[in-house]
Amino acid sequence: MLKYLVSQSKALLVGASLITVIHGVCSVFLVAQISSALTTAEPEIGSRALAFAVTAVGVMLTYVVAAILFERLGQRAHAELRSFIARRVLAADYRQLESIGAARVQSALAEHSSHVAEFFVSFPVILMNAVIVAGCLAYMAWLSWHVFLLAIVVVGLGSLGYHLAHLRAIKHLNIAADEQDRLFAYFRSLTDGAKELRLNRQKGIAFYEEVLGRSIETVRRERTLGMSVFVASGGWAQFLLYAFIGMVLFALVNNVPDKALIMTGYALVFVYMVGPLEALLLNIPRANLARASAERIEEITRAMSTSETQTDGSSSPTLQSIALQGVLHRYYHEQSDEFFTLGPIDLEFRPGTITFLVGGNGSGKTTLAKVLVGLYPPEEGQVILNGRVVDETNRDHYRQLFSTIFSDFHLFDRLLETSSVQLDSEGNRLLTKLHLQNKVKVQDGAFTTLALSQGQRKRLALVVAYLENRPFFMFDEWAADQDPVFKEVFYREILPELRAMGKAVLVISHDDRYFHLADRLIRMESGALIFNSRPPMKESTAIPSLALNSAV
């Protein structure tokens, strides 16, 4: 993942890194000039002052330019990473998204992507201070090569200690990352279950203390442990540094030529190097945290593979017939705690017909609907559109046939599905017919509010489906949250109007008083079709006319 982000901004990263290196070199050169100035003869002061001033300006300019470039890199990386995850989510197979879960995707989009973006902010600090530390070591080698050899030994011991600490710290950070994914799910429960938590105080206390609170504490504890190990390794490195300083000052340079120059040089280098070394040790853990987050994002996005050919979705295919031939699908059934088999199913749908799909809870109705609309590919059998088999090459195009309202539907605040120039007027006319004109309006292709009851939101979803105007409409328990008036409108007005418009309609329903209005009634039990015929006729009941007419 980090390689991918680097490849997206390679030229900018190389340029910013080069400027950072120049900044580090200038900083070390500045220290060397200070050291030389302390022992420089009077006639050379003018030239030394000019070189010092030029170097100081160079240090300032390179720092500012490098910081700005890396800030741009960080923001670009954050945006690119979120776009990358979003594109993978949009292209992923629906079953894979169900398996991954919304909480892990949200965690990747929010926290993990932020950590990876922080790498590009901490990278210049790491690079800059690494150059300074390396330059200081090189200056030490110029002053005294045997002191430099001791410095290499100290660096080696420090690196070994840091590596061992790194292995331990990463384990804690990975545990925290796993728990973070679960914590995002609990955060969602905190708002989605707000009614239940307030109506049952004991449940709210238990949820916080036993679930949410424990998860928050686990993330805090594991991250604290991981980062504490990194800090401890930094303390070890500082101890080695001061031990090195003591050995140099009191043992290695007692009786060497140019003792004053060497002592002065080392004193300045040590004082100057402590800050960069501390910054280096503090930012390396952040880089490791970014790497752990990048691995987590890569793990999640790798699970979002798809073999389907994507379509632009600009037009819907024509509908002459849809046939399910020997379609079979298996999935885990929570109620029976075993794998459930749907099918084999043989069905055919044609334009201008209304089909009711009925059956008990857990009988497989919604799963059959998902297979029909192309969200689930059949494990056996075939779905055939207009005589052509639906497979990976055309399934995405096939899905563009359907306007659906599932029981767990989602409402977007904008009408994304159509580009009609009369979008606002058409949407508002439909809202009026569905008695929503005093609650919400369509302005500039967007709803003014979504703060509605569940029944009103379903009517809003119906407006969206109408505006899509696709050949096949699928309604999953649409009327379940409607009052009797709008149930009548749905079954006696909307469905016949869709049939008159030449639409194929599938309705999943438990409202047996309206079964006679369908052209065909399909009953399912335990994943199998047990009834497939025209329902018996029944005398209709007159109601006030609330027809939608031909608004689209």
VOGU-3710 file (C-alpha; in Angstrom, 3 decimals, decimal comma):
1> mlkylvsqsk> 0,000/0,000/0,000  2,836/2,400/0,825  4,510/1,494/-2,472  1,247/2,293/-4,274  1,001/5,710/-2,617  4,653/6,465/-3,323  4,171/5,543/-6,982  1,265/8,013/-7,228  3,516/10,951/-6,251  6,988/9,708/-7,097
11> allvgaslit> 8,311/12,934/-8,634  7,045/15,106/-5,785  8,371/12,674/-3,179  11,815/12,537/-4,779  11,981/16,317/-5,021  10,859/16,838/-1,430  13,295/14,178/-0,189  16,173/15,782/-2,063  15,413/19,171/-0,508  15,196/17,505/2,910
21> vihgvcsvfl> 18,602/15,913/2,412  20,022/19,310/1,399  18,503/20,780/4,570  20,176/18,114/6,693  23,542/18,647/5,026  23,266/22,422/5,473  22,394/21,942/9,155  25,489/19,802/9,770  27,613/22,255/7,784  26,257/25,050/9,976
31> vaqissaltt> 27,383/23,220/13,119  30,806/22,604/11,575  31,121/26,321/10,787  30,274/27,231/14,376  32,907/24,808/15,618  35,528/26,203/13,231  34,630/29,810/14,061  35,469/29,209/17,738  39,088/28,503/16,789  39,397/30,712/13,651
41> aepeigsral> 41,988/33,481/13,428  40,828/37,116/13,290  41,504/37,789/9,536  39,199/34,944/8,488  36,181/36,094/10,508  34,603/38,059/7,591  34,582/35,185/5,138  33,379/32,803/7,855  30,500/35,160/8,716  29,387/35,364/5,066
51> afavtavgvm> 29,472/31,572/4,688  27,551/31,216/7,948  24,859/33,671/6,806  24,436/31,946/3,432  24,219/28,538/5,108  21,687/29,779/7,671  19,441/31,151/4,915  19,783/27,848/3,050  18,766/25,927/6,181  15,676/28,107/6,589
61> ltyvvaailf> 14,579/27,964/2,944  15,107/24,221/2,546  13,167/23,556/5,764  10,181/25,646/4,659  10,077/24,207/1,128  10,467/20,604/2,334  7,773/21,020/5,016  5,285/22,468/2,494  5,978/19,749/-0,071  5,579/16,950/2,452
71> erlgqrahae> 2,374/18,468/3,816  1,023/18,420/0,265  2,175/14,812/-0,036  0,394/13,879/3,187  -2,901/15,448/2,149  -2,645/13,948/-1,332  -1,894/10,519/0,127  -4,885/10,773/2,463  -7,223/11,700/-0,378  -5,754/9,103/-2,737
81> lrsfiarrvl> -6,027/6,380/-0,118  -9,665/7,139/0,633  -10,440/7,261/-3,083  -8,664/3,938/-3,588  -10,683/2,258/-0,809  -13,939/3,794/-2,060  -13,310/2,552/-5,610  -12,567/-0,943/-4,324  -15,785/-0,907/-2,280  -17,813/0,170/-5,308
91> aadyrqlesi> -16,289/-2,569/-7,484  -16,352/-5,368/-4,890  -18,766/-8,277/-4,998  -21,693/-7,656/-2,675  -21,177/-10,919/-0,779  -17,587/-9,921/-0,063  -18,717/-6,606/1,399  -21,206/-8,425/3,617  -18,416/-10,714/4,804  -15,945/-7,879/5,476
101> gaarvqsala> -18,493/-5,772/7,339  -19,179/-2,048/7,359  -17,166/-1,440/10,539  -13,870/-2,636/9,016  -14,435/-0,548/5,879  -15,210/2,554/7,950  -12,143/1,931/10,107  -9,994/1,729/6,961  -11,490/4,945/5,564  -11,129/6,864/8,819
111> ehsshvaeff> -8,357/5,880/11,219  -6,122/3,575/9,183  -5,965/5,948/6,239  -5,120/8,828/8,612  -2,223/6,847/10,065  -0,867/6,074/6,613  -1,148/9,732/5,606  0,779/10,706/8,755  3,684/8,657/7,424  4,218/11,286/4,716
121> vsfpvilmna> 4,252/13,968/7,413  6,681/12,061/9,646  8,860/10,876/6,736  10,610/14,240/6,217  11,294/14,421/9,964  12,815/10,940/9,860  14,800/11,648/6,715  15,947/15,086/7,812  17,104/13,944/11,246  18,678/10,780/9,831
131> vivagclaym> 20,756/12,962/7,496  21,732/15,230/10,400  22,723/12,293/12,617  24,673/10,698/9,737  26,348/14,026/8,997  27,293/14,447/12,645  28,829/10,971/12,638  30,753/11,853/9,474  32,050/15,027/11,136  33,156/12,910/14,089
141> awlswhvfll> 35,048/10,632/11,700  36,802/13,689/10,239  37,785/14,807/13,723  38,899/11,376/14,962  38,465/8,030/13,212  38,832/5,889/16,371  36,045/7,899/18,024  33,959/7,304/14,933  34,476/3,516/15,279  33,164/3,722/18,833
151> aivvvglgsl> 30,159/5,640/17,502  29,450/2,840/15,027  29,486/0,276/17,866  27,045/2,412/19,858  24,740/2,806/16,847  24,830/-0,960/16,282  23,848/-1,698/19,892  21,107/0,906/19,701  19,776/-0,556/16,452  19,716/-4,085/17,903
161> gyhlahlrai> 17,805/-2,900/20,964  15,344/-0,974/18,807  14,758/-3,965/16,512  13,911/-6,248/19,433  11,621/-3,582/20,877  10,022/-3,087/17,456  9,008/-6,755/17,227  7,336/-6,550/20,625  5,619/-3,216/19,986  4,138/-4,250/16,634
171> khlniaadeq> 2,314/-7,154/18,310  0,521/-4,730/20,622  -0,271/-2,347/17,753  -1,756/-5,189/15,689  -3,973/-6,247/18,600  -5,118/-2,642/18,927  -5,860/-2,488/15,180  -8,023/-5,636/15,355  -9,954/-4,263/18,297  -10,308/-0,900/16,525
181> drlfayfrsl> -12,369/-2,575/13,778  -14,756/-3,973/16,399  -14,851/-0,612/18,175  -16,196/1,094/15,040  -19,077/-1,405/15,022  -19,811/-0,562/18,676  -19,768/3,155/17,858  -22,428/2,499/15,242  -24,500/0,562/17,771  -24,236/3,553/20,103
191> tdgakelrln> -26,300/5,668/17,673  -28,361/3,053/15,815  -29,486/1,515/19,120  -30,063/4,832/20,888  -33,784/4,145/21,441  -33,221/0,718/22,955  -30,395/1,929/25,199  -32,543/4,742/26,601  -35,621/2,592/27,111  -33,605/0,022/29,059
201> rqkgiafyee> -31,165/1,728/31,414  -29,645/-1,564/32,541  -28,952/-2,510/28,930  -27,253/0,854/28,364  -25,037/0,411/31,413  -24,130/-3,147/30,380  -23,393/-2,082/26,809  -21,027/0,636/27,970  -19,284/-1,270/30,750  -19,075/-4,735/29,211
211> vlgrsietvr> -18,820/-3,983/25,486  -17,976/-0,421/24,472  -15,909/0,502/27,528  -13,881/-2,706/27,378  -13,184/-2,211/23,699  -12,072/1,402/24,239  -9,846/0,274/27,103  -8,328/-2,539/25,018  -7,396/-0,139/22,226  -5,958/2,319/24,753
221> rertlgmsvf> -4,007/-0,338/26,647  -2,501/-2,059/23,621  -1,542/1,163/21,864  -0,055/2,525/25,076  1,984/-0,638/25,548  3,164/-0,601/21,948  4,182/3,045/21,965  5,707/2,678/25,457  8,000/-0,031/24,157  9,115/2,339/21,427
231> vasggwaqfl> 9,729/5,072/24,015  11,726/2,637/26,149  13,864/1,767/23,151  14,410/5,499/22,650  15,556/5,788/26,276  18,025/2,962/25,692  19,399/4,795/22,671  19,770/8,016/24,682  21,634/6,180/27,440  24,057/4,795/24,865
241> lyafigmvlf> 24,516/8,298/23,475  25,418/9,794/26,845  27,685/6,837/27,614  29,389/7,504/24,299  29,776/11,194/25,187  31,349/10,302/28,526  33,824/7,899/26,963  34,860/10,453/24,357  35,235/13,372/26,749  36,948/11,567/29,602
251> alvnnvpdka> 38,796/8,639/28,004  39,485/8,931/24,288  40,652/12,517/23,738  42,749/13,223/26,810  46,166/13,399/25,119  45,564/13,804/21,389  46,727/16,581/19,062  44,285/19,460/18,513  42,487/18,502/21,709  40,718/21,867/21,926
261> limtgyalvf> 39,357/21,598/18,386  38,207/18,015/18,895  36,626/18,733/22,305  34,885/21,840/20,980  33,666/20,003/17,880  32,354/17,046/19,835  30,660/19,247/22,400  28,779/21,145/19,694  27,958/17,986/17,758  26,641/16,210/20,837
271> vymvgpleal> 24,499/19,147/21,915  23,125/19,552/18,396  22,621/15,830/17,700  20,519/15,098/20,795  17,484/16,932/19,389  17,509/15,286/15,936  18,168/11,890/17,491  15,176/12,259/19,841  12,970/13,388/16,951  14,177/10,432/14,917
281> llnipranla> 13,385/7,946/17,673  9,947/9,470/18,303  8,883/9,511/14,644  10,026/6,024/13,709  7,186/4,485/15,813  4,707/6,629/13,880  6,113/5,270/10,657  5,694/1,740/11,999  2,124/2,515/13,016  1,523/3,761/9,468
291> rasaerieei> 2,952/0,535/8,103  0,666/-1,539/10,341  -2,340/0,509/9,165  -1,265/0,164/5,532  -1,091/-3,603/5,953  -4,582/-3,596/7,467  -5,957/-1,536/4,559  -4,242/-3,843/2,103  -5,753/-6,876/3,839  -9,244/-5,378/3,648
301> tramstsetq> -9,006/-4,186/0,047  -7,430/-7,453/-1,104  -10,596/-9,194/0,090  -12,640/-6,936/-2,234  -11,688/-8,675/-5,447  -14,090/-8,932/-8,361  -14,020/-10,775/-11,652  -16,899/-8,828/-13,196  -16,581/-6,454/-16,111  -17,688/-2,998/-15,000
311> tdgsssptlq> -20,148/-0,917/-16,998  -20,609/2,831/-17,042  -24,284/2,387/-16,053  -25,393/5,154/-18,410  -28,210/3,070/-19,885  -30,343/0,119/-18,866  -30,552/-3,006/-21,037  -33,879/-3,807/-22,667  -36,079/-6,398/-20,991  -37,859/-9,111/-22,923
321> sialqgvlhr> -37,547/-11,916/-20,401  -35,540/-13,048/-17,406  -35,308/-16,768/-16,719  -33,821/-18,559/-13,715  -32,897/-22,106/-14,685  -31,832/-24,506/-11,946  -30,495/-21,638/-9,826  -29,025/-22,768/-6,517  -27,415/-20,705/-3,763  -26,096/-21,665/-0,308
331> yyheqsdeff> -25,559/-19,445/2,715  -25,321/-19,610/6,496  -28,744/-19,491/8,181  -28,638/-17,965/11,676  -31,971/-19,356/12,890  -31,102/-22,983/12,218  -27,330/-22,508/12,794  -26,525/-24,393/9,615  -25,979/-23,771/5,921  -29,185/-23,059/4,025
341> tlgpidlefr> -29,766/-24,082/0,410  -31,891/-21,946/-1,864  -33,205/-23,828/-4,880  -32,958/-25,206/-7,374  -35,217/-22,434/-8,692  -36,887/-22,274/-12,106  -38,717/-19,005/-12,795  -39,415/-16,594/-15,605  -40,298/-12,897/-15,522  -41,663/-10,774/-18,371
351> pgtitflvgg> -42,546/-7,086/-18,793  -46,020/-5,953/-17,753  -46,504/-8,614/-15,053  -46,792/-8,345/-11,272  -45,406/-11,242/-9,238  -45,943/-11,639/-5,505  -43,307/-13,632/-3,581  -44,608/-14,858/-0,225  -43,421/-17,159/2,537  -42,402/-17,261/6,167
361> ngsgkttlak> -39,443/-15,492/7,703  -36,206/-17,240/6,778  -37,725/-19,043/3,811  -35,239/-17,442/1,389  -37,348/-14,715/-0,220  -34,858/-11,867/0,101  -31,971/-14,125/-0,902  -33,879/-15,136/-4,051  -34,425/-11,435/-4,788  -30,691/-10,748/-4,410
371> vlvglyppee> -29,878/-13,571/-6,790  -32,482/-12,292/-9,255  -31,155/-8,708/-9,295  -27,535/-9,867/-9,640  -26,188/-9,091/-6,162  -25,482/-12,789/-5,568  -24,173/-14,897/-8,456  -25,779/-18,367/-8,450  -23,516/-21,222/-7,375  -25,316/-23,523/-9,757
381> gqvilngrvv> -27,733/-22,944/-12,613  -28,091/-19,910/-14,844  -29,754/-16,524/-14,982  -30,736/-15,773/-18,585  -31,597/-12,300/-19,898  -33,323/-12,162/-23,288  -31,911/-15,590/-24,138  -28,335/-14,733/-23,131  -26,632/-16,196/-20,054  -25,677/-13,658/-17,376
391> detnrdhyrq> -22,046/-14,138/-16,264  -19,038/-12,113/-15,098  -18,803/-10,278/-18,419  -22,313/-8,795/-18,317  -23,632/-9,144/-14,748  -22,912/-5,522/-13,881  -24,786/-4,421/-17,006  -27,610/-6,830/-16,094  -27,999/-5,206/-12,659  -28,852/-1,900/-14,355
401> lfstifsdfh> -32,269/-3,397/-15,191  -33,536/-3,079/-11,634  -34,975/-0,424/-9,375  -35,137/-1,954/-5,911  -36,295/-1,093/-2,422  -34,989/-3,705/0,013  -36,206/-3,816/3,604  -32,792/-2,472/4,715  -32,664/0,165/1,967  -30,429/3,234/2,155
411> lfdrlletss> -31,520/6,725/1,147  -28,967/9,096/-0,365  -29,595/12,789/0,161  -29,193/13,435/-3,575  -30,999/11,969/-6,578  -27,889/10,379/-8,030  -29,656/7,985/-10,370  -30,922/10,353/-13,059  -29,806/13,438/-14,960  -33,215/14,705/-16,044
421> vqldsegnrl> -33,405/18,477/-16,506  -36,906/18,381/-14,970  -35,709/16,425/-11,942  -36,952/18,856/-9,285  -40,448/19,273/-10,720  -40,939/15,553/-11,326  -39,692/14,679/-7,845  -41,873/17,293/-6,144  -44,939/16,162/-8,110  -44,426/12,620/-6,863
431> ltklhlqnkv> -43,872/13,853/-3,305  -47,211/15,633/-3,483  -48,981/12,478/-4,663  -47,436/10,587/-1,728  -48,429/13,317/0,795  -44,823/14,262/1,561  -44,878/17,800/0,126  -45,077/19,363/3,605  -42,192/17,267/4,912  -39,569/17,352/2,186
441> kvqdgafttl> -38,891/18,864/-1,216  -36,448/18,292/-4,051  -34,136/21,277/-4,615  -31,253/21,197/-7,087  -31,481/17,427/-7,326  -31,335/16,859/-3,559  -33,845/16,216/-0,778  -34,163/19,053/1,738  -34,238/16,551/4,631  -34,095/12,849/5,390
451> alsqgqrkrl> -35,259/13,259/8,990  -38,479/11,304/8,443  -40,227/8,282/9,871  -39,446/4,858/8,429  -42,718/4,783/6,492  -42,082/8,252/5,051  -38,532/7,290/4,129  -39,904/4,296/2,228  -42,221/6,581/0,299  -39,192/8,757/-0,450
461> alvvaylenr> -37,372/5,640/-1,687  -40,351/4,952/-3,938  -39,940/8,424/-5,463  -36,284/7,611/-6,185  -37,244/4,277/-7,764  -39,854/5,963/-9,974  -37,334/8,540/-11,148  -34,915/5,765/-12,076  -37,620/4,444/-14,402  -35,950/1,068/-15,035
471> pffmfdewaa> -37,595/-1,975/-16,635  -37,821/-4,138/-13,470  -39,058/-3,020/-10,031  -38,439/-5,107/-6,904  -40,095/-4,223/-3,566  -39,087/-6,082/-0,395  -41,859/-5,622/2,206  -42,371/-2,007/1,064  -45,836/-1,715/2,598  -44,830/-3,158/5,989
481> dqdpvfkevf> -44,310/0,301/7,565  -47,191/2,076/5,809  -50,571/3,004/7,241  -53,692/1,428/5,643  -54,238/4,359/3,264  -50,828/4,066/1,649  -51,023/0,282/1,577  -54,103/0,728/-0,556  -52,297/3,263/-2,719  -49,328/0,945/-3,190
491> yreilpelra> -51,237/-2,220/-4,065  -54,191/-0,760/-5,962  -52,666/2,295/-7,627  -48,893/2,116/-7,878  -48,503/-1,527/-8,881  -51,174/-1,419/-11,627  -49,636/1,787/-12,950  -46,211/0,136/-13,181  -47,762/-2,793/-15,016  -49,462/-0,375/-17,427
501> mgkavlvish> -46,061/1,238/-18,045  -44,742/-2,163/-19,144  -42,625/-2,767/-16,063  -41,911/-6,173/-14,586  -42,625/-6,083/-10,838  -41,661/-8,432/-8,018  -43,241/-7,768/-4,612  -42,182/-9,592/-1,447  -45,211/-9,337/0,810  -47,146/-10,769/3,747
511> ddryfhladr> -50,326/-8,789/2,963  -52,552/-11,712/1,936  -55,574/-9,455/1,455  -53,897/-8,100/-1,700  -52,622/-11,348/-3,200  -55,452/-11,450/-5,735  -54,079/-8,261/-7,350  -50,974/-10,078/-8,628  -50,655/-11,755/-12,014  -48,755/-14,578/-10,336
521> lirmesgali> -48,242/-15,772/-6,762  -45,044/-17,584/-5,731  -44,737/-19,203/-2,312  -41,445/-20,315/-0,769  -40,689/-22,620/2,140  -37,200/-23,630/3,279  -35,599/-22,279/0,118  -37,863/-24,145/-2,316  -40,804/-23,038/-4,479  -43,978/-24,831/-3,419
531> fnsrppmkes> -46,555/-22,753/-5,304  -46,319/-20,853/-8,586  -49,601/-19,908/-10,244  -52,134/-17,158/-10,757  -53,855/-16,201/-7,459  -57,646/-16,456/-7,100  -59,619/-13,351/-8,035  -61,255/-11,226/-5,347  -63,610/-8,280/-5,463  -61,634/-5,047/-5,095
541> taipslalns> -62,528/-2,312/-2,661  -63,072/1,259/-3,880  -60,725/3,848/-2,389  -60,092/7,552/-2,898  -57,974/8,118/-5,992  -54,355/8,905/-5,149  -52,910/7,660/-8,437  -49,405/8,765/-9,357  -50,481/9,004/-12,982  -47,659/9,002/-15,526
551> av> -45,397/11,395/-13,655  -42,225/9,932/-15,147
//
